[in-house]
Amino acid sequence: MSEIERIDAIMNILYQKSIVKNEELEEKFNASSVTIRRDLGKLQKEGLIVRFRGGAMLAKSKLGHEPSLDERECENLQQKRMIGITAANLVEKGDIVALDIGSTTMEIAKALRSHENITVFTSSLPIANIFYNTNVKVYLVGGLLKQKELCLGGPIARSVIRQYHFDKFFLGAAGIDQNGSITDFDIDEVETKKVFIERSEKVILAADSGKMGKTSFIEVASYPAVCTLITDGEANFPMRKKLQERGMEVIIADAFRKSPHK
């Protein structure tokens, strides 16, 4: 297990139980006390944990915890559906499209079901399943199954992604700040997102207004790597304006948009 994977796993443990002893981590990861102390030191420096003698606890901060996929599916559902339709309207015949994991990109997938002559790549099992019994050609990226998100990740997934080139990548995230920095919770998932970004001609962030102004654990990317943001009309206007001034295209989804493919 790499250092990044171990630190990610430590955070997942803390999200579940809030407090953990050093000895428990040493035994779980078969790591020395020096290694675990170093890992915890890095997390404390990021403000994610508070250390105490012999252990650590999750910091009480704005970061909170990563909601489950089921929880996120219920949040701002109408806005996500509008974003999904708007995003699908950007997809052209013949496009090879990559869809990130997440509840917003699931709505994009639903809006793409009736498209013709497109190819979709994804590491999300729920998204791949959305295209069942359609004419969309779907490639499911292989790799390690992550039970919480029902997605595939790890080095195998990233090595597969590097073999392809995508016309558009629809990116999901936990937050975007006024400087255009896009962040998320899970280190392994962020590494996979970065490879999708590297291999894509155009990267489009799909994020509802609830993500605006929020910062999470680790940076995914920023403008100009991500050139377009699709959000809803409730998104903070001064922040939208600042992102536009930095050069990012901001598209506002609304309830009156209808897919021409339906």
Secondary structure as a PSIPRED ss2 file (coil, helix, strand):
# PSIPRED VFORMAT (PSIPRED V4.0)

   1 M C   1.000  0.000  0.000
   2 S C   1.000  0.000  0.000
   3 E H   0.000  1.000  0.000
   4 I H   0.000  1.000  0.000
   5 E H   0.000  1.000  0.000
   6 R H   0.000  1.000  0.000
   7 I H   0.000  1.000  0.000
   8 D H   0.000  1.000  0.000
   9 A H   0.000  1.000  0.000
  10 I H   0.000  1.000  0.000
  11 M H   0.000  1.000  0.000
  12 N H   0.000  1.000  0.000
  13 I H   0.000  1.000  0.000
  14 L H   0.000  1.000  0.000
  15 Y H   0.000  1.000  0.000
  16 Q H   0.000  1.000  0.000
  17 K H   0.000  1.000  0.000
  18 S C   1.000  0.000  0.000
  19 I E   0.000  0.000  1.000
  20 V E   0.000  0.000  1.000
  21 K E   0.000  0.000  1.000
  22 N H   0.000  1.000  0.000
  23 E H   0.000  1.000  0.000
  24 E H   0.000  1.000  0.000
  25 L H   0.000  1.000  0.000
  26 E H   0.000  1.000  0.000
  27 E H   0.000  1.000  0.000
  28 K H   0.000  1.000  0.000
  29 F H   0.000  1.000  0.000
  30 N C   1.000  0.000  0.000
  31 A C   1.000  0.000  0.000
  32 S C   1.000  0.000  0.000
  33 S H   0.000  1.000  0.000
  34 V H   0.000  1.000  0.000
  35 T H   0.000  1.000  0.000
  36 I H   0.000  1.000  0.000
  37 R H   0.000  1.000  0.000
  38 R H   0.000  1.000  0.000
  39 D H   0.000  1.000  0.000
  40 L H   0.000  1.000  0.000
  41 G H   0.000  1.000  0.000
  42 K H   0.000  1.000  0.000
  43 L H   0.000  1.000  0.000
  44 Q H   0.000  1.000  0.000
  45 K H   0.000  1.000  0.000
  46 E C   1.000  0.000  0.000
  47 G C   1.000  0.000  0.000
  48 L C   1.000  0.000  0.000
  49 I E   0.000  0.000  1.000
  50 V E   0.000  0.000  1.000
  51 R E   0.000  0.000  1.000
  52 F E   0.000  0.000  1.000
  53 R C   1.000  0.000  0.000
  54 G C   1.000  0.000  0.000
  55 G E   0.000  0.000  1.000
  56 A E   0.000  0.000  1.000
  57 M E   0.000  0.000  1.000
  58 L E   0.000  0.000  1.000
  59 A C   1.000  0.000  0.000
  60 K C   1.000  0.000  0.000
  61 S C   1.000  0.000  0.000
  62 K C   1.000  0.000  0.000
  63 L C   1.000  0.000  0.000
  64 G C   1.000  0.000  0.000
  65 H C   1.000  0.000  0.000
  66 E C   1.000  0.000  0.000
  67 P C   1.000  0.000  0.000
  68 S C   1.000  0.000  0.000
  69 L H   0.000  1.000  0.000
  70 D H   0.000  1.000  0.000
  71 E H   0.000  1.000  0.000
  72 R H   0.000  1.000  0.000
  73 E H   0.000  1.000  0.000
  74 C H   0.000  1.000  0.000
  75 E C   1.000  0.000  0.000
  76 N C   1.000  0.000  0.000
  77 L H   0.000  1.000  0.000
  78 Q H   0.000  1.000  0.000
  79 Q H   0.000  1.000  0.000
  80 K H   0.000  1.000  0.000
  81 R H   0.000  1.000  0.000
  82 M H   0.000  1.000  0.000
  83 I H   0.000  1.000  0.000
  84 G H   0.000  1.000  0.000
  85 I H   0.000  1.000  0.000
  86 T H   0.000  1.000  0.000
  87 A H   0.000  1.000  0.000
  88 A H   0.000  1.000  0.000
  89 N C   1.000  0.000  0.000
  90 L C   1.000  0.000  0.000
  91 V C   1.000  0.000  0.000
  92 E C   1.000  0.000  0.000
  93 K C   1.000  0.000  0.000
  94 G C   1.000  0.000  0.000
  95 D C   1.000  0.000  0.000
  96 I E   0.000  0.000  1.000
  97 V E   0.000  0.000  1.000
  98 A E   0.000  0.000  1.000
  99 L E   0.000  0.000  1.000
 100 D C   1.000  0.000  0.000
 101 I C   1.000  0.000  0.000
 102 G C   1.000  0.000  0.000
 103 S H   0.000  1.000  0.000
 104 T H   0.000  1.000  0.000
 105 T H   0.000  1.000  0.000
 106 M H   0.000  1.000  0.000
 107 E H   0.000  1.000  0.000
 108 I H   0.000  1.000  0.000
 109 A H   0.000  1.000  0.000
 110 K H   0.000  1.000  0.000
 111 A H   0.000  1.000  0.000
 112 L H   0.000  1.000  0.000
 113 R C   1.000  0.000  0.000
 114 S C   1.000  0.000  0.000
 115 H C   1.000  0.000  0.000
 116 E C   1.000  0.000  0.000
 117 N C   1.000  0.000  0.000
 118 I C   1.000  0.000  0.000
 119 T E   0.000  0.000  1.000
 120 V E   0.000  0.000  1.000
 121 F E   0.000  0.000  1.000
 122 T E   0.000  0.000  1.000
 123 S C   1.000  0.000  0.000
 124 S E   0.000  0.000  1.000
 125 L H   0.000  1.000  0.000
 126 P H   0.000  1.000  0.000
 127 I H   0.000  1.000  0.000
 128 A H   0.000  1.000  0.000
 129 N H   0.000  1.000  0.000
 130 I H   0.000  1.000  0.000
 131 F C   1.000  0.000  0.000
 132 Y C   1.000  0.000  0.000
 133 N C   1.000  0.000  0.000
 134 T C   1.000  0.000  0.000
 135 N C   1.000  0.000  0.000
 136 V C   1.000  0.000  0.000
 137 K E   0.000  0.000  1.000
 138 V E   0.000  0.000  1.000
 139 Y E   0.000  0.000  1.000
 140 L E   0.000  0.000  1.000
 141 V C   1.000  0.000  0.000
 142 G C   1.000  0.000  0.000
 143 G C   1.000  0.000  0.000
 144 L E   0.000  0.000  1.000
 145 L E   0.000  0.000  1.000
 146 K E   0.000  0.000  1.000
 147 Q C   1.000  0.000  0.000
 148 K C   1.000  0.000  0.000
 149 E C   1.000  0.000  0.000
 150 L C   1.000  0.000  0.000
 151 C E   0.000  0.000  1.000
 152 L E   0.000  0.000  1.000
 153 G E   0.000  0.000  1.000
 154 G H   0.000  1.000  0.000
 155 P H   0.000  1.000  0.000
 156 I H   0.000  1.000  0.000
 157 A H   0.000  1.000  0.000
 158 R H   0.000  1.000  0.000
 159 S H   0.000  1.000  0.000
 160 V H   0.000  1.000  0.000
 161 I H   0.000  1.000  0.000
 162 R C   1.000  0.000  0.000
 163 Q C   1.000  0.000  0.000
 164 Y C   1.000  0.000  0.000
 165 H C   1.000  0.000  0.000
 166 F E   0.000  0.000  1.000
 167 D E   0.000  0.000  1.000
 168 K E   0.000  0.000  1.000
 169 F E   0.000  0.000  1.000
 170 F E   0.000  0.000  1.000
 171 L E   0.000  0.000  1.000
 172 G C   1.000  0.000  0.000
 173 A C   1.000  0.000  0.000
 174 A C   1.000  0.000  0.000
 175 G E   0.000  0.000  1.000
 176 I E   0.000  0.000  1.000
 177 D C   1.000  0.000  0.000
 178 Q C   1.000  0.000  0.000
 179 N C   1.000  0.000  0.000
 180 G C   1.000  0.000  0.000
 181 S C   1.000  0.000  0.000
 182 I E   0.000  0.000  1.000
 183 T E   0.000  0.000  1.000
 184 D E   0.000  0.000  1.000
 185 F C   1.000  0.000  0.000
 186 D C   1.000  0.000  0.000
 187 I H   0.000  1.000  0.000
 188 D H   0.000  1.000  0.000
 189 E H   0.000  1.000  0.000
 190 V H   0.000  1.000  0.000
 191 E H   0.000  1.000  0.000
 192 T H   0.000  1.000  0.000
 193 K H   0.000  1.000  0.000
 194 K H   0.000  1.000  0.000
 195 V H   0.000  1.000  0.000
 196 F H   0.000  1.000  0.000
 197 I H   0.000  1.000  0.000
 198 E H   0.000  1.000  0.000
 199 R C   1.000  0.000  0.000
 200 S E   0.000  0.000  1.000
 201 E E   0.000  0.000  1.000
 202 K E   0.000  0.000  1.000
 203 V E   0.000  0.000  1.000
 204 I E   0.000  0.000  1.000
 205 L E   0.000  0.000  1.000
 206 A E   0.000  0.000  1.000
 207 A C   1.000  0.000  0.000
 208 D C   1.000  0.000  0.000
 209 S H   0.000  1.000  0.000
 210 G H   0.000  1.000  0.000
 211 K H   0.000  1.000  0.000
 212 M E   0.000  0.000  1.000
 213 G C   1.000  0.000  0.000
 214 K C   1.000  0.000  0.000
 215 T C   1.000  0.000  0.000
 216 S C   1.000  0.000  0.000
 217 F C   1.000  0.000  0.000
 218 I E   0.000  0.000  1.000
 219 E E   0.000  0.000  1.000
 220 V E   0.000  0.000  1.000
 221 A E   0.000  0.000  1.000
 222 S C   1.000  0.000  0.000
 223 Y C   1.000  0.000  0.000
 224 P C   1.000  0.000  0.000
 225 A C   1.000  0.000  0.000
 226 V C   1.000  0.000  0.000
 227 C C   1.000  0.000  0.000
 228 T E   0.000  0.000  1.000
 229 L E   0.000  0.000  1.000
 230 I E   0.000  0.000  1.000
 231 T E   0.000  0.000  1.000
 232 D E   0.000  0.000  1.000
 233 G C   1.000  0.000  0.000
 234 E C   1.000  0.000  0.000
 235 A C   1.000  0.000  0.000
 236 N C   1.000  0.000  0.000
 237 F H   0.000  1.000  0.000
 238 P H   0.000  1.000  0.000
 239 M H   0.000  1.000  0.000
 240 R H   0.000  1.000  0.000
 241 K H   0.000  1.000  0.000
 242 K H   0.000  1.000  0.000
 243 L H   0.000  1.000  0.000
 244 Q H   0.000  1.000  0.000
 245 E H   0.000  1.000  0.000
 246 R C   1.000  0.000  0.000
 247 G C   1.000  0.000  0.000
 248 M C   1.000  0.000  0.000
 249 E E   0.000  0.000  1.000
 250 V E   0.000  0.000  1.000
 251 I E   0.000  0.000  1.000
 252 I E   0.000  0.000  1.000
 253 A E   0.000  0.000  1.000
 254 D C   1.000  0.000  0.000
 255 A C   1.000  0.000  0.000
 256 F C   1.000  0.000  0.000
 257 R C   1.000  0.000  0.000
 258 K C   1.000  0.000  0.000
 259 S C   1.000  0.000  0.000
 260 P C   1.000  0.000  0.000
 261 H C   1.000  0.000  0.000
 262 K C   1.000  0.000  0.000
